[in-house]
Amino acid sequence: MLGVSDGLVTNVSLILGVAGANAARGAVRLTGVAGILAGAFSMAAGEYVSMRAQRELLERELEMEAVELRRSPASERAELTQLYEARGVDPGIAGEMAGEMMRTPELALQTHAREELGVNPEQLGSPYQAAVSSAASFAIGAVVPLVPWFITRGAVAVMASLVLALIASVVIGTGLARLTGRSAVRSSIRQLFVTVAAAGVTFGAGKLLGAQVT
């Protein structure tokens, strides 16, 4: 939803900004397509690099934890016991739980990763999946305000882009409200405000700069 919102707000702003300067329909279309491609690739690259760095950092921490488990098993068992005790487990039972977890190296590493590092070694995330998901969600939102420019032109296309963007904003706001458990009306109004503000500013800038150029 957030990626779709980014794509929608970014591209409706680009499209209306260029349209505000009285650019030809072909120029507006080119701007919209360029906005989709540039934004999607940018989102994908950013998400890939971020997820890759995060995964490599977690892998390094897991490697260090595995080394500590081999070098100082008694110390790691005591550390795990303290973690259980801090959560309210009886000291005796905490010691038994820690001892049971330490019997198998793989189980010991998984347990320490979850309890100490707060991560699941089997679910570190895929950089490629994150990149594709980000690019696709951005593109979905970005294509919405561009559709009218393949059908019509001028003021009609501008109004159609804005109307589609507003409808999409309500859909996004409602979707976010369902995910967060918040008010759908509030979430939709917030999304509408962001979309209209961004589109209005760029359209006004386009009008101003277009007038100066001509």
C-alpha positions in Angstrom: 0.0 0.0 0.0 2.8 2.4 0.9 4.5 1.7 -2.4 1.3 2.2 -4.4 0.8 5.5 -2.5 4.4 6.7 -3.4 3.8 5.8 -7.1 0.5 7.6 -7.2 1.6 10.8 -5.5 4.9 11.0 -7.4 3.5 10.4 -10.9 0.3 12.5 -10.6 2.6 15.4 -9.4 4.9 14.9 -12.4 2.1 14.5 -14.9 0.1 17.6 -13.7 3.3 19.6 -13.3 4.2 19.1 -17.0 0.5 19.4 -18.1 0.3 22.7 -16.2 3.0 24.1 -18.5 0.7 23.4 -21.5 3.0 20.7 -22.8 1.9 18.5 -25.6 0.1 15.2 -24.8 3.2 13.3 -26.0 5.4 15.2 -23.6 3.1 14.4 -20.7 2.9 10.8 -21.7 6.7 10.6 -21.9 7.0 12.2 -18.5 4.5 9.8 -17.0 6.2 6.7 -18.5 9.7 8.0 -17.4 8.3 8.7 -13.9 7.0 5.1 -13.7 10.3 3.6 -14.8 12.6 5.9 -12.8 10.5 5.5 -9.7 10.1 1.8 -9.9 13.8 1.2 -10.5 14.7 3.7 -7.8 12.4 1.9 -5.3 13.7 -1.5 -6.3 17.4 -0.5 -6.0 16.9 1.2 -2.7 14.9 -1.7 -1.3 17.5 -4.2 -2.6 20.5 -2.4 -1.1 18.7 -1.9 2.2 17.5 -5.5 2.5 20.9 -6.8 1.3 22.8 -4.8 3.9 20.4 -5.8 6.6 20.6 -9.5 5.7 24.5 -9.4 5.6 24.5 -7.7 9.0 22.2 -10.3 10.5 24.3 -13.1 8.9 27.4 -11.6 10.5 25.8 -11.5 13.9 24.7 -15.1 13.6 28.2 -16.2 12.6 29.6 -14.4 15.7 26.9 -16.0 17.9 27.8 -19.5 16.4 31.5 -18.9 17.3 30.6 -17.9 20.9 28.4 -21.0 21.3 31.4 -23.1 20.3 33.9 -21.3 22.4 32.0 -20.6 25.6 28.9 -22.9 25.8 28.7 -22.5 29.5 28.6 -18.8 29.3 26.0 -18.8 26.6 23.9 -21.2 28.6 24.0 -18.8 31.6 23.1 -15.9 29.3 20.1 -17.8 28.0 19.1 -18.7 31.5 19.2 -15.1 32.5 17.0 -14.1 29.5 14.4 -16.6 30.5 14.5 -15.5 34.2 14.1 -11.8 33.0 10.9 -12.9 31.4 9.5 -14.3 34.7 10.5 -17.9 34.3 11.4 -19.7 37.6 15.3 -19.9 37.9 15.2 -23.7 38.1 13.0 -24.1 35.1 14.9 -21.4 33.2 18.1 -23.4 33.7 16.5 -26.6 32.5 15.1 -24.8 29.4 18.4 -23.3 28.6 20.2 -26.7 29.0 17.7 -28.4 26.7 18.1 -25.7 24.1 21.9 -26.0 24.3 22.0 -29.8 23.6 21.8 -29.3 19.8 24.1 -26.7 18.2 21.5 -25.7 15.5 18.7 -25.4 18.1 21.0 -23.4 20.4 21.9 -21.0 17.6 18.2 -20.5 16.6 17.2 -20.0 20.2 19.9 -17.4 20.9 19.1 -15.6 17.6 15.4 -15.3 18.6 15.9 -14.6 22.3 19.0 -12.4 22.1 19.1 -10.9 18.7 15.3 -10.9 18.0 15.6 -12.5 14.6 14.6 -15.8 13.0 17.6 -17.3 11.2 15.3 -19.0 8.6 13.5 -15.7 7.8 16.1 -13.1 7.1 14.2 -11.8 4.1 15.0 -11.9 0.3 16.5 -8.7 -1.3 15.3 -9.8 -4.7 11.7 -10.3 -3.5 11.7 -7.0 -1.7 13.0 -5.2 -4.8 10.4 -6.7 -7.2 7.6 -6.0 -4.7 8.6 -2.4 -4.3 9.0 -1.8 -8.0 5.6 -3.4 -8.8 3.7 -1.6 -6.1 5.2 1.8 -7.2 4.3 1.1 -10.8 0.7 0.2 -10.0 0.2 3.5 -8.3 2.1 5.5 -10.9 0.2 4.2 -13.9 -3.2 5.3 -12.6 -3.0 9.1 -13.4 -1.2 8.4 -16.7 -4.1 6.3 -18.3 -6.2 9.4 -19.4 -3.3 10.7 -21.5 -3.5 7.7 -23.8 -7.1 8.4 -24.4 -7.6 12.2 -24.4 -5.7 15.5 -23.9 -5.7 19.0 -22.4 -8.1 20.0 -19.6 -10.1 16.8 -19.9 -7.0 14.7 -19.4 -5.9 16.8 -16.5 -9.3 16.5 -14.8 -9.4 12.7 -15.5 -5.9 12.2 -14.0 -6.9 14.1 -10.9 -10.2 12.3 -10.5 -8.5 8.9 -10.9 -5.8 9.9 -8.4 -8.5 11.0 -5.9 -10.4 7.7 -6.3 -7.1 5.7 -5.9 -6.3 7.8 -2.8 -9.6 6.8 -1.2 -8.8 3.1 -2.0 -5.3 3.4 -0.6 -6.6 5.2 2.5 -9.2 2.5 3.1 -6.7 -0.2 2.6 -4.3 1.3 5.1 -7.1 1.8 7.6 -7.9 -1.9 7.4 -4.3 -2.9 8.0 -3.8 -0.5 10.9 -7.3 -0.7 12.4 -7.8 3.1 12.1 -10.7 5.1 10.8 -11.2 4.6 7.1 -12.5 8.2 6.8 -9.5 9.7 8.5 -7.0 7.6 6.6 -8.7 8.4 3.3 -8.9 12.2 4.0 -5.2 12.2 4.9 -4.3 10.4 1.7 -6.5 12.8 -0.3 -4.8 15.8 1.3 -1.3 14.5 0.5 -2.3 13.7 -3.1 -4.1 17.0 -3.8 -1.4 19.1 -2.1 1.4 17.5 -4.1 -0.5 17.7 -7.4 -1.6 21.3 -6.7 1.9 22.5 -6.0 3.5 21.0 -9.1 0.6 22.0 -11.4 0.9 25.6 -10.1 4.7 25.4 -10.7 4.1 24.1 -14.2 1.7 27.0 -14.9 4.1 29.6 -13.6 7.2 28.2 -15.4 5.2 27.5 -18.6 4.0 31.1 -18.7 7.5 32.4 -18.2 8.9 30.2 -21.0 6.2 31.3 -23.5 
